[in-house]
Structure formats: C-alpha cells, structure tokens
C-alpha cells in the first residue's frame, strides 16, 4: 500500500492542525495504521495508532488528551486531529501501516510509510 501524508504547516502554540494519511494501491486490510514523528536530532517516536479492524486507538502519553486518531473507511484515510499544540510537538509527522501483527508502537513492525509532513509550532 502507498501512503500519502498531508496537512502539516505552521501554527501557534495552542492551535490545531489535522493531518491526513491517504492509502492507495489496496485497501487498508491490515492491522495497524499509525502516526510517528521525528524532531531534529531525535529518533522517530510513536504518536498514535488505530487498529483498522476494530477502530481501537492508542496514544503516546505525551499526546493523550490532545490528539485524536480516527479513520474514514470509505475514503481509505486516517486522520490525526491535533489540538492544544505545543512547541515540543514540532516534528516531521509520518503515517505508517503494518500488514502483519506487531506491537502498535513498534516502528520496526510497520512496512509501509508515507513521505512525512512538517508540523511547526511557534511559541
């Protein structure tokens, strides 16, 4: 499956953004679709994941209560709604999909990745 992430941009602290991850090539008939992020000089880290079959969601502690991951099955799209953004949320955000079972936050278990979209939060 090919993934295309979009929706990043520049926003002030406290603001909101919505990221989109469009899947093409085949349906998201896989286990997890997730968002990861990578800030300059840091490793790529887990942000949020959704289990495609059930819609169950999981979040990193740092974004819990502020970010929401959800899907539109008909549009083969996963969204990340980001509210109450902080400067520490600044990063390149990547969507990823896992075709086989993996632990939801294990980035090595994801075999399809989008190109990344930049999110910059100014304080």
ROBA-508087 format. One line per 10 residues: for each residue x, y, z negated of C-alpha. Coordinates in nm, 4 decimals. Example, Ala and Ser with C-alpha at 12.3 -4.5 7.8 and 13.67 -1.06 7.14 Angstrom:
! ROBA-508087
1.2300:-0.4500:-0.7800 | 1.3670:-0.1060:-0.7140
This chain:
! ROBA-508087
0.0000:0.0000:0.0000 | 0.1181:0.3529:0.0764 | 0.0645:0.6212:-0.1840 | 0.0451:0.9948:-0.1326 | 0.0540:1.2250:-0.4329 | -0.0630:1.5844:-0.4207 | -0.1933:1.8652:-0.6365 | 0.1177:1.9890:-0.8105 | 0.2023:2.3544:-0.8487 | 0.2963:2.6373:-1.0823
0.0699:2.7058:-1.3783 | 0.0935:2.8994:-1.7011 | 0.1079:2.7235:-2.0345 | -0.2407:2.6326:-2.1472 | -0.3635:2.5975:-1.7922 | -0.4843:2.2963:-1.5954 | -0.3976:2.1029:-1.2829 | -0.5437:1.7972:-1.1149 | -0.3158:1.5568:-0.9318 | -0.4408:1.3151:-0.6683
-0.2972:0.9832:-0.5518 | -0.4418:0.8563:-0.2263 | -0.3852:0.4928:-0.1383 | -0.3808:0.3703:0.2200 | -0.2929:0.0536:0.4013 | -0.5094:-0.1694:0.1898 | -0.7465:-0.1351:-0.0986 | -0.6203:-0.0897:-0.4489 | -0.6885:-0.4565:-0.5206 | -0.4084:-0.4693:-0.7640
-0.3555:-0.4461:-1.1338 | -0.2343:-0.1031:-1.2396 | -0.2220:0.2403:-1.0868 | -0.0206:0.4829:-1.2927 | 0.1418:0.8208:-1.3145 | 0.5039:0.8648:-1.4166 | 0.7058:1.1828:-1.4385 | 1.0697:1.2790:-1.4243 | 1.2143:1.6010:-1.5585 | 1.5594:1.7241:-1.4522
1.8324:1.5253:-1.6218 | 1.5883:1.2792:-1.7757 | 1.4693:0.9310:-1.6951 | 1.1374:0.8676:-1.5311 | 0.8751:0.8171:-1.8007 | 0.5280:0.6739:-1.8204 | 0.2378:0.9180:-1.8396 | -0.0898:0.7321:-1.7844 | -0.2266:0.4156:-1.6257 | -0.5594:0.2756:-1.5175
-0.6439:-0.0904:-1.4733 | -0.8139:-0.0990:-1.1382 | -1.0478:-0.3903:-1.2080 | -1.1981:-0.2575:-1.5296 | -1.1118:0.1107:-1.5424 | -0.9346:0.0737:-1.8762 | -0.6917:0.3577:-1.9364 | -0.3725:0.4031:-2.1341 | -0.1689:0.7137:-2.2119 | 0.1696:0.8156:-2.3416
0.1430:0.9695:-2.6872 | 0.2771:1.2988:-2.5542 | -0.0235:1.3500:-2.3247 | -0.3013:1.1774:-2.5169 | -0.5997:1.4072:-2.5597 | -0.4784:1.6464:-2.2884 | -0.4532:1.4311:-1.9754 | -0.7174:1.2067:-1.8225 | -0.6636:0.9430:-1.5543 | -0.9635:0.8360:-1.3510
-1.0427:0.6855:-1.0142 | -1.2749:0.7180:-0.7189 | -1.3104:0.3665:-0.5802 | -1.4846:0.4775:-0.2618 | -1.2024:0.7185:-0.1791 | -0.9245:0.4835:-0.2901 | -0.7920:0.7674:-0.5021 | -0.6646:0.8023:-0.8564 | -0.6606:1.1399:-1.0260 | -0.4714:1.2854:-1.3190
-0.6511:1.5756:-1.4830 | -0.4010:1.7720:-1.6891 | -0.5299:2.0256:-1.9408 | -0.3588:2.2369:-2.2055 | -0.0342:2.2128:-2.0145 | 0.2919:2.2809:-2.1957 | 0.6349:2.3777:-2.0675 | 0.7577:2.0294:-2.1567 | 0.5143:1.8855:-1.9008 | 0.7287:2.0352:-1.6253
0.8469:1.7489:-1.4040 | 0.8044:1.5731:-1.0727 | 0.4996:1.3505:-1.1059 | 0.4846:1.0179:-0.9230 | 0.1944:0.7832:-0.8734 | 0.2665:0.4133:-0.8589 | 0.0801:0.0875:-0.8081 | 0.1538:-0.2625:-0.9327 | 0.0421:-0.5541:-0.7162 | 0.1127:-0.8150:-0.9812
0.0683:-0.8296:-1.3536 | 0.3020:-0.6073:-1.5517 | 0.3023:-0.4155:-1.8753 | 0.1336:-0.0880:-1.7865 | 0.4179:0.1390:-1.8933 | 0.6982:-0.0698:-1.7392 | 0.8058:0.1293:-1.4358 | 1.0072:-0.1655:-1.3032 | 0.6828:-0.3561:-1.2604 | 0.5442:-0.1080:-1.0079
0.6203:-0.1940:-0.6453 | 0.4590:0.0976:-0.4592 | 0.5482:0.4613:-0.5240 | 0.4298:0.7922:-0.3898 | 0.6672:1.0708:-0.2916 | 0.6190:1.2840:-0.6038 | 0.4639:1.6227:-0.6597 | 0.6236:1.9048:-0.8595 | 0.4453:2.0426:-1.1654 | 0.5944:2.3543:-1.3219
0.4504:2.5037:-1.6390 | 0.5674:2.8524:-1.7279 | 0.5676:2.9658:-2.0886
